[in-house]
């Protein structure tokens, strides 16, 4: 069973599925479709770029999951969980806990084993995509909602009817190079002009 999966950050949406941060983020960006919060899916013309096929649409999609690679303490707990922290876990696998946004939670519940995601470093000096991960266990109750000492404790959630879910993810590989936020913005602007799949990337269209 994977150990802690502290991914924090607020949820975001796009054609890529993204991870979470202090508020935990997961976003989904779809070709030229609407963005979604918390997780993002990005549609592209090549499997290497996007990696996940959206059964309801043509082309491929990829989740984008955000997490904080730098230390930040909340209620005495370090929220840091970068891609190197994931690689250091047993079998390079961890649970993606701490999501407290309903749209992001719903994206987690949509995820299927084998689907891939961009691991996005957020809330740091240089945000951007650092690598690729994959889902190895589908949504199940997030244990942190029941832990009173945890920053993500939710007194209104019960084990009989848990509000929050998480998935287990595993490291796949680093990207050939770090893809900074500024470059992603430039691609999105170009797609806005050309009508490309990233034109409505939720990373930029949702707060």
N, C-alpha and C positions, 0 to 999 in steps of 0.2 A: 504494500500500500504506500503510495507516495507520501512524502512528508509535506510540511507546510507549503503552501503555494501562494505566498503573499504577493498578489498582484494588485496594485492599487491604482486609482485614477478614476476620473469620471468617465462615463460612457460616451461614446461618440459613434457616428454612423458614416458609412461610405461603401463603395463597391469593393472594399476589402474588409476582411474581418479583423478587428483589432483587439488588443488586450486591455487590461485595466490598471488603474493607478490608485493613489490614495483613495479615490472614489471608485476605483476600478472601472475600466472602460472596455467596452467591446463594441466593435462597429462593423458594419457590413456595407460594402459598396458594390453596386451592381451596375455593370455596363453603363448604360445611360439611364439607369433607373434611379429611383429615390434612394437617398442614403438612409441608414438606420442607426439607432444609437447603441452605444456600448460596443458593438462589434461591427466591423465593416467588411464589405466584400468588394473586391475590385475585379471588374471583368476586363480581360485582355485577349489578344488574338493568339497567344501562345500558352501552352500548359506550363512551360518553364516559368513564365512571368506570373501567372495567376494560380495555376495548380489545382483548382477545385472546379468540378463541373457542376453547374446549377441545373438540376434536372428539369426545371420549369422554363429554362431559357436556353438560348444558344450561347456558345462560348463557355468560358470558365470563370469561376469566382474564387476568391480567397478571403478568409477571415483576416482581420487585423486586430491584434490584441495588444493593449498598452500596459506597460508596467514601469515602475520607477527604478532606475539603476543606481540612484544615489540615496544615501541615508537621509531619512526624515522620520523623526519620532512622533508618534501619536499615542497618547496615553501610555507612554513608556515602551512602546513597541516600535521597532525599526521597520518602516514600510518598504525598505529597499528590497527589490527582487528583479535584478537584471538578467539578461540572457546567460551571463556567466554563472549566476546563482542557480539557474535551472540546470546548466551543464554539470554543476557540482552535486546535484541531487542523485540518489541511488537510481541507476538505470536512466539517468538524465530525464527523470519524470517527476512531476509535481501536480498537486491539485491547484486549480485556478480559483482560489477562494476570494471572498471579500466583495463581490459584486453587489452593490446596493442600489441599483437603478433597474426599474422594471423592464424597460425595453432591452437593456443589456442582458438582464436575466433571461428574457424570452429568447434572445439570440443564443445564449448558452444552451437552452433547452432544444434549440433547432439543430445543434451541432451533431454530426455523426462521426463515428470512429473512422479514422483514415483521412478526414478532412484536414487541410493544412491552414496555417495562419502565419501572417507576418508578425514577428515579435517587434513591437514598436517601443522604443525607449522614450518615455514622456516625463514631463515635470523635471527636466534636468537641463544642464548647460547646453547640450547639443541634442535635441530630440530628433528621432528618425528611426528608420527600419534597420535592425541589427542582424536579423536572421529569420529562419523559418522553423516553425514547430508544427506538431500534428496532434489531433485529438486521439487519445488512446482509451478513454472511458467516457461514455455519454453522461448527461446531466444526472446528478444525484444531490441530496440535501447537503448544503454547505454547513459544516460543523461549527464554523466560527459564529454563526448566528445564535448559538446556544451557550457560548462561552462568555461569562460575565466580565472576565478580565480582558477580552479581546476588543480592539477598537471597532470591530464590525458586529458587536453583539446587538441583537434586536429582541427586546423584551416582549414584543408583540407576536413573535413567531413561536410556534410550538412544534414539538417533534411529531405530533399527530397531523399537523397541517403546516409544514415548513414553507416559509415565504421564499427562501433563497436557495439557489442551486449553484453547483460548480461542476466543472469537467476536469478530467486529468489530461495533461498535455505532456508531450515528450519532445525533446530537442531533436531537430532534423539536421540542420546545418546552418552555418553563418552565411550571410549573403556574401557575394564575391567582394563587395565593399559596403561600407556603411552608407545608407541612402538618407541624407539629411532632410529635415522638414522643408528647407528652402528649395531643394530640388523637387520634392513632391509638389510644392506649390507651383513651381514653374511648369511641371507636367500638367497639372490641373488647369492652369491658365491656357496652355496650348490646346488642351482638349475642349475647353470652353469655346475656343475659336473654331475648332475643327469638328466639334460634335463628338469627340472621342469618349470612351467609356469612363474616364475619370472626371468628366465635367461637373458631376454632382457629388463628388467624393465628400462624404459626411464629415471627414476629418476637418473640413474647412467650412461646411455649410451648417453644422450644428454646434452649439456652445459646448 
